[in-house]
Amino acid sequence: MRAAMYYSNNDVRLQEMPVPEIGNGEILMRVIASGICGSDVMEWYRKDKVPLVLGHEVAGEVVSTGKGVNRFKQGDRITATHHVPCNTCHYCLNDHHTACATLQRGTHFDPGGFAEYIRIPEINVDRGTFFIPDGVTYEDASFMEPLACVIRGQKGARLKPGQSVLVIGSGIAGLLHVALARAMGAAMIMAADTIPARLEMARKMGADIAIEANEKMAEQVRGVNGGLLADLVIICHGEFIPVAMNTVEKGGTILFFASAPEDALIPSRVNDIFWRTEVTLTSTYAGSPADCVLALKMIKAGIVNVNRLITHRIKLEEAQKGFEAVASPILHNSVKVIVEPQK
């Protein structure tokens, strides 16, 4: 089969490799749609792991099943998440499934979603593989995993109807946050970025106001939010952390959603953030199986219109161009790139 082997953002090679062999409890999936995630282009995170086949936002159909798989059969339309929890550790039993070591380091696809076929391991089949609802396309279903991450983030940040929300960074994650906050009843949604096209997309996804992300962001927020800062600040681009710290209202929450640059620090004095402010700093990582189920329901119901986020659909042999588009969104005017390995 063909696979896109990642060496760097500027070096993605189409290579031949064997179709994975499945064992008991496993599924061989024919990949039809696979989204390129912003984390896929984090070269500093990948430098000690390359070469490898990336791709974890997948949807496709069952080709074959291993012994013991009774819930799925050949031809079923499915989507799957690459990271699943053990459900028995301290973290899982305290509803912190995405802190589970099994989820973070113990589960993955073979070889990765930027290939014609993947092997879904038994544990992923058991708790991380789902039927695509009728009426939902493969490319829309491939948004299950990123939307699940966003759902978990907003649940952890305790977004309440009527609150004001500032989403900093209007890439794919930020735009999903905008759409979900709208669906969850936020009264004022402000989206910030440095790319005009993404700010325009944020408006289409439900943002009331789109502002430039810069050192004057707090002043801009007060200007459109009745003199107040934001109740919830969602950081979807780590480079904006310094200015983000000054945009949250007393009693508000800052959600660190995106990873930051490798050596990034929080550049604020403790008293400025916490003394007499009751500000909460929280973080999130990935999504649980329950979040995936909810994501599919929201996609099915049209609550979050994921399809309008797709700017590029490419063939597997064009994967290099896809990575370049995600790594350089201004140059390529990109938001979401979907790889179609069967085209």
Backbone torsions as a table, in degrees:
resi	resn	phi	psi	omega
1	MET	NA	165.1	177.7
2	ARG	-95.2	145.7	177.4
3	ALA	-147.0	150.3	177.1
4	ALA	-95.2	107.5	-176.7
5	MET	-89.0	123.3	-176.1
6	TYR	-92.0	125.8	172.3
7	TYR	-113.2	-37.9	174.9
8	SER	-164.2	174.5	179.8
9	ASN	-61.6	-24.9	179.9
10	ASN	-106.2	13.3	-179.0
11	ASP	-146.7	85.1	177.3
12	VAL	-121.4	117.2	-170.5
13	ARG	-111.9	134.9	174.0
14	LEU	-77.7	120.0	-176.5
15	GLN	-131.4	156.8	174.5
16	GLU	-93.9	139.0	175.7
17	MET	-150.4	160.6	-178.6
18	PRO	-65.8	147.3	171.1
19	VAL	-65.3	131.7	-177.8
20	PRO	-59.8	143.1	174.5
21	GLU	-93.5	133.7	-178.1
22	ILE	-98.6	154.1	177.4
23	GLY	-116.0	-165.0	-179.7
24	ASN	-59.0	134.5	175.9
25	GLY	78.7	2.9	-174.1
26	GLU	-106.4	166.8	179.8
27	ILE	-129.7	138.9	167.5
28	LEU	-98.2	120.3	-177.7
29	MET	-110.9	134.9	171.7
30	ARG	-85.2	114.6	-174.6
31	VAL	-79.9	124.2	179.8
32	ILE	-107.5	-35.4	177.2
33	ALA	-139.9	134.9	-179.0
34	SER	-145.0	116.1	-177.2
35	GLY	-84.3	144.4	173.9
36	ILE	-86.9	121.3	-178.5
37	CYS	-90.4	152.9	175.8
38	GLY	-58.8	-30.8	178.5
39	SER	-69.5	-21.2	179.5
40	ASP	-66.8	-23.3	-177.1
41	VAL	-103.2	14.7	176.1
42	MET	-82.2	88.3	-174.1
43	GLU	-60.4	-37.8	-178.6
44	TRP	-61.8	-31.1	-179.2
45	TYR	-79.0	-25.3	-175.4
46	ARG	-97.1	-12.7	-166.3
47	LYS	-58.7	-29.4	-179.6
48	ASP	-95.2	4.8	-175.4
49	LYS	-118.1	-12.1	-176.5
50	VAL	-76.0	156.7	-2.8
51	PRO	-79.9	150.9	178.0
52	LEU	-159.8	162.8	176.4
53	VAL	-97.9	117.9	179.3
54	LEU	-91.1	-174.3	177.2
55	GLY	111.6	107.4	-179.3
56	HIS	-131.0	1.2	177.5
57	GLU	-103.9	82.7	-165.8
58	VAL	-118.9	153.0	170.9
59	ALA	-148.1	145.7	-178.4
60	GLY	-176.4	-151.9	-178.3
61	GLU	-133.4	153.0	-179.5
62	VAL	-73.1	126.6	175.4
63	VAL	-93.8	-45.4	178.8
64	SER	-156.6	159.7	-179.2
65	THR	-127.7	148.6	177.1
66	GLY	-83.4	169.8	179.2
67	LYS	-58.3	134.2	178.0
68	GLY	96.9	-9.2	177.1
69	VAL	-87.1	110.7	-176.8
70	ASN	-111.7	-20.2	-175.2
71	ARG	-80.6	-26.5	-176.6
72	PHE	-120.5	154.2	179.4
73	LYS	-142.1	168.1	179.7
74	GLN	-55.2	133.3	177.6
75	GLY	94.2	-12.7	179.1
76	ASP	-64.2	140.4	174.5
77	ARG	-86.1	123.6	-174.6
78	ILE	-137.6	158.9	167.5
79	THR	-132.2	154.6	-174.6
80	ALA	-144.7	155.6	173.7
81	THR	-109.8	140.3	-173.9
82	HIS	-77.4	-24.7	-177.9
83	HIS	-112.3	124.2	177.2
84	VAL	-134.0	152.0	-177.2
85	PRO	-87.8	165.9	178.5
86	CYS	-79.0	-25.6	-179.6
87	ASN	71.9	8.4	-178.6
88	THR	-129.1	-11.6	-175.8
89	CYS	-80.2	174.2	179.2
90	HIS	-53.7	-43.1	-176.0
91	TYR	-69.7	-46.0	179.5
92	CYS	-61.7	-42.1	-178.1
93	LEU	-70.6	-12.2	176.0
94	ASN	-111.2	22.8	174.8
95	ASP	64.7	28.7	173.1
96	HIS	-114.9	58.0	-173.6
97	HIS	-58.4	-33.1	-175.3
98	THR	-83.7	-0.9	170.0
99	ALA	-92.4	-3.9	-178.1
100	CYS	-64.2	134.5	-179.5
101	ALA	-63.6	-35.1	177.5
102	THR	-62.4	-44.9	179.3
103	LEU	-64.7	-43.6	-173.8
104	GLN	-76.1	-32.9	-172.7
105	ARG	-132.7	-6.1	-169.7
106	GLY	-110.1	-3.7	-177.4
107	THR	-133.3	145.0	-178.4
108	HIS	-169.5	169.5	174.2
109	PHE	-89.9	160.4	176.3
110	ASP	-124.4	113.4	0.3
111	PRO	-91.5	-24.6	-175.7
112	GLY	161.2	162.2	-171.3
113	GLY	-70.1	-12.9	176.9
114	PHE	-92.1	57.6	178.8
115	ALA	-150.3	163.8	-178.2
116	GLU	-70.0	-32.3	-179.2
117	TYR	-138.2	149.6	172.2
118	ILE	-133.3	151.5	171.4
119	ARG	-94.9	124.4	176.4
120	ILE	-97.5	114.8	-177.2
121	PRO	-62.3	162.9	-174.5
122	GLU	-57.2	-43.9	-177.8
123	ILE	-65.8	-33.4	177.7
124	ASN	-73.0	-35.6	176.1
125	VAL	-63.5	-40.6	-175.5
126	ASP	-66.1	-42.4	-171.8
127	ARG	-134.9	9.5	-178.5
128	GLY	-137.2	16.0	179.7
129	THR	-122.0	134.2	-170.8
130	PHE	-137.8	147.4	173.8
131	PHE	-69.4	138.7	173.5
132	ILE	-78.2	124.7	-178.3
133	PRO	-61.5	150.8	175.6
134	ASP	-56.5	137.9	178.2
135	GLY	88.7	-8.0	178.4
136	VAL	-99.3	127.1	-179.4
137	THR	-75.7	165.1	177.5
138	TYR	-62.0	-42.8	-177.3
139	GLU	-68.1	-35.7	175.6
140	ASP	-68.3	-38.8	179.6
141	ALA	-64.5	-26.5	179.5
142	SER	-67.5	-11.7	175.9
143	PHE	-82.9	-3.1	-177.7
144	MET	-54.2	-48.7	-175.0
145	GLU	-66.2	-49.6	178.9
146	PRO	-64.6	-35.9	178.2
147	LEU	-68.2	-35.9	176.5
148	ALA	-60.5	-40.1	177.7
149	CYS	-61.7	-42.1	-179.8
150	VAL	-66.9	-42.6	177.8
151	ILE	-58.6	-45.9	-179.9
152	ARG	-63.6	-38.6	179.6
153	GLY	-61.6	-46.3	-178.4
154	GLN	-72.4	-30.9	173.9
155	LYS	-64.5	-43.6	-179.9
156	GLY	-66.2	-31.6	179.1
157	ALA	-82.7	-6.1	176.7
158	ARG	57.8	49.5	175.7
159	LEU	-61.6	132.0	-179.9
160	LYS	-116.2	146.8	174.6
161	PRO	-56.0	140.2	178.5
162	GLY	92.5	-8.8	-179.8
163	GLN	-80.1	162.9	172.5
164	SER	-98.4	140.2	-175.4
165	VAL	-129.1	132.6	173.0
166	LEU	-114.7	118.2	177.4
167	VAL	-103.6	115.5	-176.5
168	ILE	-102.9	113.4	-173.5
169	GLY	104.4	107.2	-174.4
170	SER	-108.6	43.6	168.4
171	GLY	-78.8	-160.7	-174.7
172	ILE	-61.0	-43.3	-179.7
173	ALA	-65.9	-45.2	179.7
174	GLY	-61.3	-39.9	179.9
175	LEU	-68.1	-36.5	174.7
176	LEU	-66.2	-37.6	176.4
177	HIS	-62.9	-41.4	178.0
178	VAL	-59.3	-49.2	-177.6
179	ALA	-63.7	-41.9	-178.8
180	LEU	-69.3	-41.4	177.9
181	ALA	-60.0	-38.1	176.5
182	ARG	-62.0	-45.0	-178.8
183	ALA	-67.2	-28.6	-177.0
184	MET	-89.0	2.8	170.7
185	GLY	95.2	18.5	175.2
186	ALA	-60.7	138.9	-176.2
187	ALA	-83.6	-33.2	179.8
188	MET	-138.0	121.0	179.5
189	ILE	-118.5	121.3	178.7
190	MET	-114.3	130.3	178.3
191	ALA	-113.5	137.5	-179.1
192	ALA	-126.3	142.4	176.9
193	ASP	-167.6	175.7	176.3
194	THR	-107.7	-2.7	-177.0
195	ILE	-106.8	112.9	-176.7
196	PRO	-54.4	-40.1	-178.2
197	ALA	-63.4	-34.7	179.4
198	ARG	-74.3	-32.8	175.8
199	LEU	-66.2	-36.9	176.4
200	GLU	-66.0	-40.1	176.9
201	MET	-64.2	-37.4	178.8
202	ALA	-60.4	-39.7	176.9
203	ARG	-62.0	-41.8	180.0
204	LYS	-65.3	-29.7	-178.1
205	MET	-86.9	-2.6	173.8
206	GLY	124.3	1.3	178.5
207	ALA	-69.1	135.9	175.7
208	ASP	-75.9	-38.2	-176.3
209	ILE	-134.8	138.8	174.1
210	ALA	-119.5	125.1	-175.9
211	ILE	-128.2	159.9	178.1
212	GLU	-78.2	134.7	177.2
213	ALA	-80.6	108.4	179.2
214	ASN	-155.1	-174.6	-175.7
215	GLU	-69.1	-11.6	178.6
216	LYS	-101.3	18.7	-174.0
217	MET	-62.5	-38.9	-179.8
218	ALA	-60.1	-41.6	178.8
219	GLU	-64.4	-39.7	178.6
220	GLN	-64.6	-41.2	-179.8
221	VAL	-62.8	-47.1	178.6
222	ARG	-59.4	-35.2	-177.0
223	GLY	-67.2	-26.7	-178.0
224	VAL	-110.1	-4.8	-173.5
225	ASN	-120.5	38.0	175.0
226	GLY	64.2	30.3	179.6
227	GLY	84.7	-1.9	-178.6
228	LEU	-103.1	154.8	169.6
229	LEU	-81.4	-176.2	-173.6
230	ALA	-83.9	141.4	174.5
231	ASP	-68.4	-37.0	179.2
232	LEU	-132.4	124.2	175.7
233	VAL	-111.3	123.7	-179.4
234	ILE	-112.2	114.9	-177.7
235	ILE	-92.5	110.2	-179.1
236	CYS	-109.3	9.4	175.4
237	HIS	-149.0	113.9	-172.1
238	GLY	-60.6	-24.3	-178.9
239	GLU	-71.0	-13.6	-179.6
240	PHE	-94.1	5.6	-177.6
241	ILE	-55.4	-45.7	-177.4
242	PRO	-56.0	-44.6	-179.3
243	VAL	-79.6	-26.8	-178.6
244	ALA	-64.0	-32.5	-176.2
245	MET	-63.7	-18.6	-177.5
246	ASN	-100.8	10.2	-173.0
247	THR	-111.3	2.1	-176.2
248	VAL	-97.4	139.3	179.4
249	GLU	-80.3	158.7	174.5
250	LYS	-55.4	138.4	-177.6
251	GLY	78.8	1.6	-177.3
252	GLY	-89.8	-174.3	-176.0
253	THR	-133.9	139.2	170.5
254	ILE	-111.0	122.0	178.2
255	LEU	-102.4	115.8	174.2
256	PHE	-85.0	97.7	-175.3
257	PHE	-93.4	-45.0	-175.9
258	ALA	-90.8	156.1	171.6
259	SER	-70.1	153.2	179.8
260	ALA	-101.2	168.7	171.6
261	PRO	-53.9	155.2	-167.7
262	GLU	-51.7	-41.6	-175.5
263	ASP	-109.3	23.1	-176.1
264	ALA	-68.7	145.8	176.8
265	LEU	-123.8	162.3	173.9
266	ILE	-88.4	108.5	-169.9
267	PRO	-89.9	59.0	-178.3
268	SER	-139.0	148.4	174.8
269	ARG	-76.6	140.4	-177.4
270	VAL	-55.2	-46.1	-177.4
271	ASN	-64.8	-30.9	179.2
272	ASP	-66.4	-31.9	-177.2
273	ILE	-91.0	-44.9	-168.3
274	PHE	-106.0	-29.2	-173.8
275	TRP	-67.8	112.9	178.4
276	ARG	62.9	24.1	-179.3
277	THR	-112.9	-27.2	-174.7
278	GLU	55.2	34.9	176.4
279	VAL	-81.2	139.8	178.1
280	THR	-109.3	129.5	170.6
281	LEU	-105.0	127.9	179.9
282	THR	-140.6	165.9	-178.3
283	SER	-138.5	168.1	179.7
284	THR	-149.5	155.8	178.1
285	TYR	-147.6	128.9	172.0
286	ALA	60.8	-163.9	179.1
287	GLY	-143.0	151.8	179.3
288	SER	-89.2	169.2	175.0
289	PRO	-55.7	-38.3	178.9
290	ALA	-64.2	-36.9	177.3
291	ASP	-65.7	-36.3	178.2
292	CYS	-64.1	-42.3	178.5
293	VAL	-60.8	-45.5	179.6
294	LEU	-65.1	-38.0	178.8
295	ALA	-60.2	-45.3	179.3
296	LEU	-62.8	-38.7	178.7
297	LYS	-64.0	-40.9	-179.8
298	MET	-68.1	-38.2	177.2
299	ILE	-65.2	-44.9	179.4
300	LYS	-59.1	-42.2	-176.4
301	ALA	-80.2	-7.8	-178.7
302	GLY	76.8	14.4	179.8
303	ILE	-65.6	-38.9	173.2
304	VAL	-119.1	113.8	-177.5
305	ASN	-84.6	89.5	-174.9
306	VAL	-75.8	-27.1	-173.1
307	ASN	-63.4	-31.1	-178.2
308	ARG	-70.7	-9.5	179.1
309	LEU	-83.7	-13.7	-176.5
310	ILE	-77.0	121.9	177.8
311	THR	-110.0	-21.9	-178.0
312	HIS	-139.0	135.0	170.7
313	ARG	-123.4	121.7	-172.4
314	ILE	-131.0	157.2	174.7
315	LYS	-80.9	164.9	-177.4
316	LEU	-60.4	-38.0	-179.3
317	GLU	-70.4	-10.4	177.6
318	GLU	-99.9	14.3	-175.2
319	ALA	-56.9	-36.0	178.0
320	GLN	-56.5	-45.2	178.7
321	LYS	-63.8	-35.8	179.4
322	GLY	-64.8	-43.5	178.5
323	PHE	-65.7	-38.7	177.6
324	GLU	-63.6	-38.2	-180.0
325	ALA	-65.5	-40.8	-180.0
326	VAL	-72.1	-37.9	-179.3
327	ALA	-72.8	-26.8	-178.8
328	SER	-129.0	71.2	-173.0
329	PRO	-65.3	-30.2	179.5
330	ILE	-66.5	-45.1	-178.3
331	LEU	-64.2	-37.1	-172.9
332	HIS	-106.0	-0.8	-179.4
333	ASN	51.0	52.0	-174.2
334	SER	-109.4	150.1	169.1
335	VAL	-122.5	-74.3	179.0
336	LYS	-116.7	129.6	178.2
337	VAL	-109.3	123.7	178.3
338	ILE	-108.9	124.2	175.7
339	VAL	-91.8	133.4	-179.9
340	GLU	-116.0	90.4	-172.5
341	PRO	-64.3	-19.0	-176.9
342	GLN	-92.8	-4.0	-179.1
343	LYS	-81.9	NA	NA
